[in-house]
Amino acid sequence: MKLLRIIGVVHAIGVFAQAVFAGQFLSGVDGAVSGHEAVGWLVLAVSLLQIAVSLSLRVPRGGTLPFTLSSTLIFLAELLQAGTGYGRFLEVHIPLGALILGGVAAQLVWVFRV
């Protein structure tokens, strides 16, 4: 369970960093786009790792099936997020980013409550 908590913290930090890089880019810092892209790929990798680790755990209270399902949905949302970012579909990319941040924050609370 400790490993899942560490992964959850790293995932949340990565998603939050995405918002920071996006804000910097929208403020005119051109170099922030490359940071936004690099952290985006890192977030996807951490998301996959989170799914793998949650599949391997057995948690007495509530189990990990809901957590694994929500992790999978967030991963799919993050894949869509990458596609909309590269496609410059900001009317989807920006609100989806906010939803992902909320979902990852909720997962972080869940993993520390179990």
mmCIF file of the C-alpha atoms, coordinates in Angstrom:
data_MODEL
# 
_entry.id   MODEL 
# 
loop_
_atom_site.group_PDB 
_atom_site.id 
_atom_site.type_symbol 
_atom_site.label_atom_id 
_atom_site.label_alt_id 
_atom_site.label_comp_id 
_atom_site.label_asym_id 
_atom_site.label_entity_id 
_atom_site.label_seq_id 
_atom_site.pdbx_PDB_ins_code 
_atom_site.Cartn_x 
_atom_site.Cartn_y 
_atom_site.Cartn_z 
_atom_site.occupancy 
_atom_site.B_iso_or_equiv 
_atom_site.pdbx_formal_charge 
_atom_site.auth_seq_id 
_atom_site.auth_comp_id 
_atom_site.auth_asym_id 
_atom_site.auth_atom_id 
_atom_site.pdbx_PDB_model_num 
ATOM 1   C CA . MET A 1 1   ? 0.000   0.000  0.000   1.00 0.00 ? 1   MET A CA 1 
ATOM 2   C CA . LYS A 1 2   ? 2.912   2.300  0.707   1.00 0.00 ? 2   LYS A CA 1 
ATOM 3   C CA . LEU A 1 3   ? 4.098   1.979  -2.909  1.00 0.00 ? 3   LEU A CA 1 
ATOM 4   C CA . LEU A 1 4   ? 0.640   2.966  -4.179  1.00 0.00 ? 4   LEU A CA 1 
ATOM 5   C CA . ARG A 1 5   ? 0.710   6.039  -1.933  1.00 0.00 ? 5   ARG A CA 1 
ATOM 6   C CA . ILE A 1 6   ? 4.103   7.078  -3.310  1.00 0.00 ? 6   ILE A CA 1 
ATOM 7   C CA . ILE A 1 7   ? 2.886   6.594  -6.881  1.00 0.00 ? 7   ILE A CA 1 
ATOM 8   C CA . GLY A 1 8   ? -0.259  8.590  -6.073  1.00 0.00 ? 8   GLY A CA 1 
ATOM 9   C CA . VAL A 1 9   ? 1.787   11.502 -4.747  1.00 0.00 ? 9   VAL A CA 1 
ATOM 10  C CA . VAL A 1 10  ? 4.073   11.461 -7.796  1.00 0.00 ? 10  VAL A CA 1 
ATOM 11  C CA . HIS A 1 11  ? 1.028   11.288 -10.089 1.00 0.00 ? 11  HIS A CA 1 
ATOM 12  C CA . ALA A 1 12  ? -0.617  14.246 -8.338  1.00 0.00 ? 12  ALA A CA 1 
ATOM 13  C CA . ILE A 1 13  ? 2.576   16.313 -8.448  1.00 0.00 ? 13  ILE A CA 1 
ATOM 14  C CA . GLY A 1 14  ? 2.941   15.569 -12.161 1.00 0.00 ? 14  GLY A CA 1 
ATOM 15  C CA . VAL A 1 15  ? -0.635  16.582 -12.958 1.00 0.00 ? 15  VAL A CA 1 
ATOM 16  C CA . PHE A 1 16  ? -0.252  19.754 -10.889 1.00 0.00 ? 16  PHE A CA 1 
ATOM 17  C CA . ALA A 1 17  ? 3.026   20.541 -12.688 1.00 0.00 ? 17  ALA A CA 1 
ATOM 18  C CA . GLN A 1 18  ? 1.120   20.254 -15.975 1.00 0.00 ? 18  GLN A CA 1 
ATOM 19  C CA . ALA A 1 19  ? -1.155  23.087 -14.870 1.00 0.00 ? 19  ALA A CA 1 
ATOM 20  C CA . VAL A 1 20  ? 1.852   25.179 -13.841 1.00 0.00 ? 20  VAL A CA 1 
ATOM 21  C CA . PHE A 1 21  ? 3.593   24.662 -17.198 1.00 0.00 ? 21  PHE A CA 1 
ATOM 22  C CA . ALA A 1 22  ? 0.371   25.459 -19.057 1.00 0.00 ? 22  ALA A CA 1 
ATOM 23  C CA . GLY A 1 23  ? -0.040  28.660 -17.077 1.00 0.00 ? 23  GLY A CA 1 
ATOM 24  C CA . GLN A 1 24  ? 3.530   29.657 -17.819 1.00 0.00 ? 24  GLN A CA 1 
ATOM 25  C CA . PHE A 1 25  ? 3.031   29.038 -21.526 1.00 0.00 ? 25  PHE A CA 1 
ATOM 26  C CA . LEU A 1 26  ? -0.200  31.059 -21.566 1.00 0.00 ? 26  LEU A CA 1 
ATOM 27  C CA . SER A 1 27  ? 1.728   33.846 -19.815 1.00 0.00 ? 27  SER A CA 1 
ATOM 28  C CA . GLY A 1 28  ? 4.243   33.939 -22.662 1.00 0.00 ? 28  GLY A CA 1 
ATOM 29  C CA . VAL A 1 29  ? 7.060   31.662 -21.494 1.00 0.00 ? 29  VAL A CA 1 
ATOM 30  C CA . ASP A 1 30  ? 7.755   29.699 -24.698 1.00 0.00 ? 30  ASP A CA 1 
ATOM 31  C CA . GLY A 1 31  ? 10.068  27.115 -23.105 1.00 0.00 ? 31  GLY A CA 1 
ATOM 32  C CA . ALA A 1 32  ? 7.245   25.915 -20.873 1.00 0.00 ? 32  ALA A CA 1 
ATOM 33  C CA . VAL A 1 33  ? 5.737   23.916 -23.746 1.00 0.00 ? 33  VAL A CA 1 
ATOM 34  C CA . SER A 1 34  ? 8.620   21.442 -23.786 1.00 0.00 ? 34  SER A CA 1 
ATOM 35  C CA . GLY A 1 35  ? 8.299   20.982 -20.011 1.00 0.00 ? 35  GLY A CA 1 
ATOM 36  C CA . HIS A 1 36  ? 4.542   20.513 -20.407 1.00 0.00 ? 36  HIS A CA 1 
ATOM 37  C CA . GLU A 1 37  ? 5.139   17.837 -23.040 1.00 0.00 ? 37  GLU A CA 1 
ATOM 38  C CA . ALA A 1 38  ? 7.833   15.983 -21.073 1.00 0.00 ? 38  ALA A CA 1 
ATOM 39  C CA . VAL A 1 39  ? 5.819   15.927 -17.861 1.00 0.00 ? 39  VAL A CA 1 
ATOM 40  C CA . GLY A 1 40  ? 2.774   14.806 -19.851 1.00 0.00 ? 40  GLY A CA 1 
ATOM 41  C CA . TRP A 1 41  ? 4.602   11.665 -20.968 1.00 0.00 ? 41  TRP A CA 1 
ATOM 42  C CA . LEU A 1 42  ? 5.846   11.111 -17.417 1.00 0.00 ? 42  LEU A CA 1 
ATOM 43  C CA . VAL A 1 43  ? 2.281   11.396 -16.092 1.00 0.00 ? 43  VAL A CA 1 
ATOM 44  C CA . LEU A 1 44  ? 1.118   8.751  -18.575 1.00 0.00 ? 44  LEU A CA 1 
ATOM 45  C CA . ALA A 1 45  ? 3.899   6.394  -17.474 1.00 0.00 ? 45  ALA A CA 1 
ATOM 46  C CA . VAL A 1 46  ? 3.110   6.934  -13.790 1.00 0.00 ? 46  VAL A CA 1 
ATOM 47  C CA . SER A 1 47  ? -0.563  6.353  -14.531 1.00 0.00 ? 47  SER A CA 1 
ATOM 48  C CA . LEU A 1 48  ? 0.211   2.977  -16.116 1.00 0.00 ? 48  LEU A CA 1 
ATOM 49  C CA . LEU A 1 49  ? 2.405   2.069  -13.155 1.00 0.00 ? 49  LEU A CA 1 
ATOM 50  C CA . GLN A 1 50  ? -0.432  3.021  -10.803 1.00 0.00 ? 50  GLN A CA 1 
ATOM 51  C CA . ILE A 1 51  ? -2.789  0.639  -12.614 1.00 0.00 ? 51  ILE A CA 1 
ATOM 52  C CA . ALA A 1 52  ? -0.255  -2.202 -12.470 1.00 0.00 ? 52  ALA A CA 1 
ATOM 53  C CA . VAL A 1 53  ? 0.441   -1.732 -8.764  1.00 0.00 ? 53  VAL A CA 1 
ATOM 54  C CA . SER A 1 54  ? -3.248  -1.409 -7.865  1.00 0.00 ? 54  SER A CA 1 
ATOM 55  C CA . LEU A 1 55  ? -3.949  -4.685 -9.681  1.00 0.00 ? 55  LEU A CA 1 
ATOM 56  C CA . SER A 1 56  ? -1.352  -6.455 -7.545  1.00 0.00 ? 56  SER A CA 1 
ATOM 57  C CA . LEU A 1 57  ? -2.681  -5.276 -4.161  1.00 0.00 ? 57  LEU A CA 1 
ATOM 58  C CA . ARG A 1 58  ? -5.308  -6.754 -1.902  1.00 0.00 ? 58  ARG A CA 1 
ATOM 59  C CA . VAL A 1 59  ? -6.859  -4.172 0.398   1.00 0.00 ? 59  VAL A CA 1 
ATOM 60  C CA . PRO A 1 60  ? -9.229  -5.368 3.146   1.00 0.00 ? 60  PRO A CA 1 
ATOM 61  C CA . ARG A 1 61  ? -11.538 -2.344 3.257   1.00 0.00 ? 61  ARG A CA 1 
ATOM 62  C CA . GLY A 1 62  ? -13.252 -1.686 -0.079  1.00 0.00 ? 62  GLY A CA 1 
ATOM 63  C CA . GLY A 1 63  ? -10.761 -3.596 -2.203  1.00 0.00 ? 63  GLY A CA 1 
ATOM 64  C CA . THR A 1 64  ? -8.824  -2.116 -5.072  1.00 0.00 ? 64  THR A CA 1 
ATOM 65  C CA . LEU A 1 65  ? -11.264 -2.810 -7.917  1.00 0.00 ? 65  LEU A CA 1 
ATOM 66  C CA . PRO A 1 66  ? -12.878 0.656  -7.741  1.00 0.00 ? 66  PRO A CA 1 
ATOM 67  C CA . PHE A 1 67  ? -9.441  2.242  -7.500  1.00 0.00 ? 67  PHE A CA 1 
ATOM 68  C CA . THR A 1 68  ? -8.131  0.213  -10.433 1.00 0.00 ? 68  THR A CA 1 
ATOM 69  C CA . LEU A 1 69  ? -11.178 1.136  -12.522 1.00 0.00 ? 69  LEU A CA 1 
ATOM 70  C CA . SER A 1 70  ? -10.821 4.824  -11.711 1.00 0.00 ? 70  SER A CA 1 
ATOM 71  C CA . SER A 1 71  ? -7.093  4.627  -12.454 1.00 0.00 ? 71  SER A CA 1 
ATOM 72  C CA . THR A 1 72  ? -7.882  3.097  -15.832 1.00 0.00 ? 72  THR A CA 1 
ATOM 73  C CA . LEU A 1 73  ? -10.430 5.817  -16.613 1.00 0.00 ? 73  LEU A CA 1 
ATOM 74  C CA . ILE A 1 74  ? -7.953  8.518  -15.626 1.00 0.00 ? 74  ILE A CA 1 
ATOM 75  C CA . PHE A 1 75  ? -5.291  6.895  -17.813 1.00 0.00 ? 75  PHE A CA 1 
ATOM 76  C CA . LEU A 1 76  ? -7.712  6.906  -20.767 1.00 0.00 ? 76  LEU A CA 1 
ATOM 77  C CA . ALA A 1 77  ? -8.534  10.551 -20.045 1.00 0.00 ? 77  ALA A CA 1 
ATOM 78  C CA . GLU A 1 78  ? -4.809  11.328 -19.968 1.00 0.00 ? 78  GLU A CA 1 
ATOM 79  C CA . LEU A 1 79  ? -4.374  9.621  -23.347 1.00 0.00 ? 79  LEU A CA 1 
ATOM 80  C CA . LEU A 1 80  ? -7.192  11.773 -24.715 1.00 0.00 ? 80  LEU A CA 1 
ATOM 81  C CA . GLN A 1 81  ? -5.514  14.743 -23.066 1.00 0.00 ? 81  GLN A CA 1 
ATOM 82  C CA . ALA A 1 82  ? -2.278  14.064 -24.937 1.00 0.00 ? 82  ALA A CA 1 
ATOM 83  C CA . GLY A 1 83  ? -4.133  13.737 -28.226 1.00 0.00 ? 83  GLY A CA 1 
ATOM 84  C CA . THR A 1 84  ? -6.083  16.939 -27.761 1.00 0.00 ? 84  THR A CA 1 
ATOM 85  C CA . GLY A 1 85  ? -2.908  18.741 -26.730 1.00 0.00 ? 85  GLY A CA 1 
ATOM 86  C CA . TYR A 1 86  ? -0.999  17.696 -29.831 1.00 0.00 ? 86  TYR A CA 1 
ATOM 87  C CA . GLY A 1 87  ? -4.092  18.435 -31.941 1.00 0.00 ? 87  GLY A CA 1 
ATOM 88  C CA . ARG A 1 88  ? -4.443  21.897 -30.344 1.00 0.00 ? 88  ARG A CA 1 
ATOM 89  C CA . PHE A 1 89  ? -8.050  21.215 -29.334 1.00 0.00 ? 89  PHE A CA 1 
ATOM 90  C CA . LEU A 1 90  ? -7.855  23.543 -26.351 1.00 0.00 ? 90  LEU A CA 1 
ATOM 91  C CA . GLU A 1 91  ? -11.635 23.642 -25.875 1.00 0.00 ? 91  GLU A CA 1 
ATOM 92  C CA . VAL A 1 92  ? -11.338 19.986 -24.787 1.00 0.00 ? 92  VAL A CA 1 
ATOM 93  C CA . HIS A 1 93  ? -7.743  19.980 -23.522 1.00 0.00 ? 93  HIS A CA 1 
ATOM 94  C CA . ILE A 1 94  ? -8.115  22.632 -20.822 1.00 0.00 ? 94  ILE A CA 1 
ATOM 95  C CA . PRO A 1 95  ? -11.362 21.438 -19.155 1.00 0.00 ? 95  PRO A CA 1 
ATOM 96  C CA . LEU A 1 96  ? -10.228 17.811 -19.395 1.00 0.00 ? 96  LEU A CA 1 
ATOM 97  C CA . GLY A 1 97  ? -7.031  18.777 -17.590 1.00 0.00 ? 97  GLY A CA 1 
ATOM 98  C CA . ALA A 1 98  ? -9.089  20.238 -14.755 1.00 0.00 ? 98  ALA A CA 1 
ATOM 99  C CA . LEU A 1 99  ? -11.160 17.044 -14.530 1.00 0.00 ? 99  LEU A CA 1 
ATOM 100 C CA . ILE A 1 100 ? -8.024  14.897 -14.487 1.00 0.00 ? 100 ILE A CA 1 
ATOM 101 C CA . LEU A 1 101 ? -6.547  17.006 -11.694 1.00 0.00 ? 101 LEU A CA 1 
ATOM 102 C CA . GLY A 1 102 ? -9.738  16.558 -9.659  1.00 0.00 ? 102 GLY A CA 1 
ATOM 103 C CA . GLY A 1 103 ? -9.788  12.809 -10.291 1.00 0.00 ? 103 GLY A CA 1 
ATOM 104 C CA . VAL A 1 104 ? -6.162  12.329 -9.318  1.00 0.00 ? 104 VAL A CA 1 
ATOM 105 C CA . ALA A 1 105 ? -6.693  14.431 -6.177  1.00 0.00 ? 105 ALA A CA 1 
ATOM 106 C CA . ALA A 1 106 ? -9.676  12.256 -5.221  1.00 0.00 ? 106 ALA A CA 1 
ATOM 107 C CA . GLN A 1 107 ? -7.576  9.125  -5.754  1.00 0.00 ? 107 GLN A CA 1 
ATOM 108 C CA . LEU A 1 108 ? -4.839  10.572 -3.562  1.00 0.00 ? 108 LEU A CA 1 
ATOM 109 C CA . VAL A 1 109 ? -7.353  11.082 -0.750  1.00 0.00 ? 109 VAL A CA 1 
ATOM 110 C CA . TRP A 1 110 ? -8.668  7.532  -1.250  1.00 0.00 ? 110 TRP A CA 1 
ATOM 111 C CA . VAL A 1 111 ? -5.247  5.897  -1.149  1.00 0.00 ? 111 VAL A CA 1 
ATOM 112 C CA . PHE A 1 112 ? -4.359  7.627  2.129   1.00 0.00 ? 112 PHE A CA 1 
ATOM 113 C CA . ARG A 1 113 ? -7.689  6.764  3.771   1.00 0.00 ? 113 ARG A CA 1 
ATOM 114 C CA . VAL A 1 114 ? -7.413  2.998  3.190   1.00 0.00 ? 114 VAL A CA 1 
# 
